[in-house]
Amino acid sequence: MSFPDPAFSSLPAIAPEARAPRERGAGVAAPAATVDAAEDAPDRLSQDPPRGAFTKGAQKGQQTRAAIVEAALALASHKGLEGLSIGALADVTQMSKSGVFAHFGSREELQISVIREYHRRFEEEVFSPAMSEPRGLSRLRALFERWVRRVSVEIDSGCIYISGAVEFDDRPGPVRDALATMVGTWHEALERAIGQAVEEGHLRADTDAAQMLFEVHGLILALHHDARFLRHPGVLARARAGFERVVGDRLPVAHAAATDKARTAPATARRAAPGR
C-alpha cells in the first residue's frame, strides 16, 4: 500500500494472495496480512526493508534514530500521538531540536515512525508467538490470549491502536492512513485465523468471519475501557469468558454438545455424591 508522500511509502507491504476472502466497497484500499506463516506466506505482519551495507556513521545515525523512536513511543503511550513534538523529544533525549528534526524532518513523519515501531512490537509479542500453535481454533485462541495480555500491560500507558483511533478518526492524512493500515493488517490476520478455524472444522461452516472479528474486537475495546477508564476489577476474566462465548456460539453441533457435557459433568457429580 502506498501513500501520497513518498516519505511514507515504506509501510508494511503484505502479499495480496494472503488476504482473507471478504467483500469490500469499491475504491476502499484493503490492507492484508497472513496468519498461516508456514503454509501461506512469511511469518510476519510486516516486511522489513532490505538491509544494505552501512558505514559507521550511518550505523550511529540509525542508533540515534532508534533511541529517539524509543523515547517517542514511551511519550506517545502516555500522551497520545498528538502529544508528540520535536521540542518534547529534544527535552527527553537531551538533544537539540535541530538534531531531532534532522532524523525525521517533520512531526508527521515522527508520528508515523512511532506507529511503525508500535506495530513491530505488537507483531513480536502477539502475532509471531501464536504462529507456533496449530492452525485453527488453537491458533485463534492464542492470538486472542496474547492480545489480552498485551492490553493488560498497557492499562497504565494506553494502547496506541485504540487511543490513536480516537485522535485521528476524523483527521484524514498520512498519519491516519498509517494507523489504519496497521490496525487493518492485524484485523486481516485475525479474520484469516477465523477462516482457517472454519476450514479445519473447528468452527461451523456458516461462521461469518467478519462478524466474529467484530465481536472479538469489541471484547478488547470493552476490556481497555473498563480496565483503564472505569478501573473495574475482574475485566480480564470477563474478556476471556466473552471470547469463549463467542467461540461457543459457533462450534459444530457435536463439539458444542461435548463441551456442554464436560462443563456440566462436575456439577452433576457433586449433586450425586453421597451425603448430598
C-alpha positions in Angstrom: 0.0 0.0 0.0 1.4 3.4 -1.0 0.8 6.8 0.4 0.6 10.2 -1.3 4.0 11.2 0.2 7.0 9.0 -0.9 8.5 9.6 2.6 5.7 7.3 4.0 5.7 4.7 1.3 7.7 2.1 3.1 5.0 0.9 5.5 4.4 -2.9 5.6 3.8 -4.4 2.2 1.5 -7.5 2.5 1.2 -10.1 -0.2 -2.2 -9.7 -2.0 -2.7 -13.5 -2.1 -2.6 -13.6 1.7 -5.9 -11.7 2.0 -8.8 -13.3 3.8 -11.9 -13.6 1.5 -14.1 -10.6 2.2 -16.2 -8.2 0.1 -15.2 -4.6 0.2 -16.7 -1.4 -1.0 -15.4 0.0 -4.3 -12.5 2.3 -4.0 -11.6 1.2 -0.5 -8.0 0.2 -0.1 -7.7 -3.1 1.8 -4.6 -3.9 3.9 -4.0 -7.6 4.1 -2.0 -10.0 6.2 -1.3 -13.7 6.5 -1.8 -15.7 9.6 -0.6 -19.1 8.4 3.1 -18.5 8.5 4.2 -21.9 7.4 1.9 -22.5 4.5 0.8 -19.2 3.2 3.5 -16.5 3.5 6.4 -15.4 5.6 5.5 -15.4 9.3 5.4 -11.6 9.5 2.7 -9.0 9.8 5.1 -6.6 8.2 8.0 -6.9 5.8 11.3 -5.3 6.8 13.2 -3.3 4.1 16.3 -4.9 2.8 19.4 -4.3 4.8 22.3 -2.7 3.0 25.8 -2.1 4.0 26.0 0.8 6.4 29.0 2.9 7.2 29.9 3.5 10.8 28.4 7.0 10.5 25.2 5.6 9.1 25.0 3.0 11.8 25.4 5.6 14.5 22.6 7.6 12.8 20.3 4.6 12.9 21.1 4.0 16.5 20.3 7.6 17.3 17.1 7.5 15.4 16.1 4.2 17.2 16.7 5.9 20.5 14.5 8.8 19.5 11.7 6.5 18.4 12.0 4.6 21.7 11.6 7.8 23.7 8.8 8.9 21.3 6.9 5.7 21.8 7.1 6.0 25.6 5.8 9.6 25.3 3.0 8.7 22.9 1.9 5.8 25.1 1.1 8.3 27.9 0.2 11.5 26.0 -1.0 10.1 22.7 0.4 10.7 19.2 -0.8 14.3 19.3 1.4 14.7 22.4 4.5 14.2 20.3 6.5 17.1 19.3 10.1 17.8 18.2 10.6 20.0 21.3 9.3 17.5 23.8 11.5 14.8 22.4 14.5 17.1 22.4 14.0 17.6 26.1 13.5 13.9 26.8 16.5 12.8 24.8 18.7 15.8 25.7 19.2 16.6 22.1 18.8 19.8 20.2 15.6 20.4 18.3 17.6 20.6 15.1 19.2 17.2 15.9 15.8 15.5 16.4 14.4 17.3 13.3 17.3 16.0 11.2 16.3 12.4 11.8 12.6 12.9 10.9 12.1 16.1 9.1 8.6 16.7 10.4 6.3 15.9 13.3 4.1 13.9 11.0 7.0 11.6 10.0 7.9 11.2 13.7 4.3 10.1 14.5 4.3 7.5 11.6 7.7 6.2 12.8 6.2 5.6 16.3 3.2 3.8 14.7 5.5 1.5 12.8 7.5 0.7 15.9 4.4 0.0 17.9 3.2 -2.3 15.2 6.6 -4.1 15.1 6.4 -4.8 18.8 2.8 -5.8 18.6 3.8 -8.3 16.0 6.6 -9.7 18.0 4.6 -10.1 21.2 1.2 -11.1 19.9 1.3 -12.3 16.3 4.5 -14.2 15.9 4.4 -16.4 19.1 0.9 -17.5 18.2 2.2 -18.9 14.9 3.7 -21.9 16.8 0.1 -23.1 17.5 -1.6 -25.4 15.1 -3.8 -23.6 12.6 -7.4 -23.5 13.6 -9.0 -22.8 16.9 -5.8 -23.3 18.9 -4.1 -20.5 16.9 -7.1 -18.2 17.2 -7.2 -18.7 20.9 -3.5 -17.9 21.2 -3.9 -14.7 19.1 -6.7 -13.5 21.4 -5.0 -14.5 24.6 -1.8 -12.7 23.7 -3.8 -9.7 22.6 -5.5 -9.7 26.0 -2.1 -9.9 27.8 -0.8 -7.0 25.7 -3.8 -4.8 26.6 -3.4 -5.8 30.3 0.2 -4.5 30.5 -1.0 -1.3 28.7 -3.6 -0.3 31.3 -1.5 2.4 32.7 0.1 3.6 29.4 -2.6 3.0 26.9 -2.9 1.2 23.5 -1.8 3.3 20.6 -4.1 1.4 18.2 -7.1 2.5 20.4 -6.0 5.9 21.5 -4.8 6.7 18.0 -8.1 5.8 16.6 -9.8 8.3 18.9 -7.3 11.0 18.0 -7.3 10.5 14.2 -10.7 9.1 13.4 -11.9 12.3 11.7 -8.5 13.7 10.6 -7.5 12.5 7.1 -3.9 12.3 6.2 -0.7 10.1 6.2 -0.8 9.6 10.0 -4.4 8.3 10.0 -3.6 6.2 6.9 -0.6 4.7 8.6 -2.5 3.8 11.7 -5.5 2.5 9.8 -3.2 0.3 7.7 -1.6 -1.2 10.8 -4.9 -1.9 12.6 -6.3 -3.3 9.3 -3.4 -5.6 8.9 -3.9 -7.0 12.3 -7.7 -7.4 11.7 -7.0 -9.2 8.4 -4.7 -11.6 10.3 -7.4 -12.4 12.9 -10.1 -12.8 10.2 -7.9 -15.2 8.3 -7.3 -17.2 11.6 -11.1 -17.4 12.0 -11.4 -18.7 8.4 -8.8 -21.3 9.0 -10.6 -22.5 12.1 -13.7 -23.0 9.8 -11.6 -24.8 7.2 -10.3 -27.1 9.9 -13.8 -27.9 11.1 -13.3 -26.3 14.5 -16.0 -23.7 13.8 -19.3 -24.1 11.9 -19.1 -23.8 8.1 -21.6 -21.0 8.2 -19.5 -18.8 10.5 -19.3 -15.2 9.4 -15.7 -14.4 9.9 -16.2 -10.6 9.7 -19.0 -10.7 12.3 -16.9 -12.9 14.7 -14.0 -10.5 14.3 -16.3 -7.6 15.1 -17.4 -9.3 18.3 -13.8 -10.2 19.3 -12.6 -6.7 18.7 -15.5 -5.4 20.8 -14.3 -7.5 23.7 -10.9 -5.9 23.5 -12.4 -2.4 23.4 -14.5 -3.1 26.4 -11.6 -4.6 28.3 -9.5 -1.5 27.6 -12.3 0.9 28.6 -13.4 -0.9 31.8 -9.8 -1.5 33.0 -8.3 1.8 32.0 -11.1 4.3 32.4 -13.5 2.7 34.9 -10.8 0.6 36.8 -13.2 -2.3 37.2 -11.8 -5.4 38.7 -12.1 -8.8 37.0 -12.2 -7.4 33.5 -9.6 -9.9 32.2 -11.7 -12.8 33.2 -14.8 -11.2 31.7 -12.9 -10.7 28.4 -11.8 -14.3 28.3 -15.3 -15.5 29.2 -16.7 -13.4 26.5 -14.3 -14.9 23.9 -15.3 -18.4 24.9 -19.0 -17.5 24.5 -18.3 -16.0 21.0 -16.4 -19.2 20.1 -19.0 -21.5 21.7 -21.8 -20.0 19.7 -20.0 -21.1 16.5 -18.8 -24.6 17.5 -20.0 -27.5 15.3 -23.0 -29.2 17.0 -21.1 -32.4 18.0 -18.3 -30.3 19.5 -20.7 -28.0 21.3 -22.6 -30.9 22.8 -19.3 -32.5 24.1 -18.2 -29.1 25.5 -21.5 -28.6 27.3 -21.4 -32.2 28.7 -17.8 -31.6 30.0 -18.9 -28.4 31.7 -22.0 -29.9 33.4 -20.3 -33.2 34.5 -18.6 -31.7 37.6 -21.9 -30.2 38.8 -23.7 -33.5 38.2 -21.1 -35.5 40.1 -21.3 -33.1 43.1 -25.1 -33.5 43.2 -24.8 -37.3 43.1 -22.2 -37.5 45.7 -23.2 -39.4 49.0 -24.5 -37.3 51.8 -25.9 -34.6 49.4 
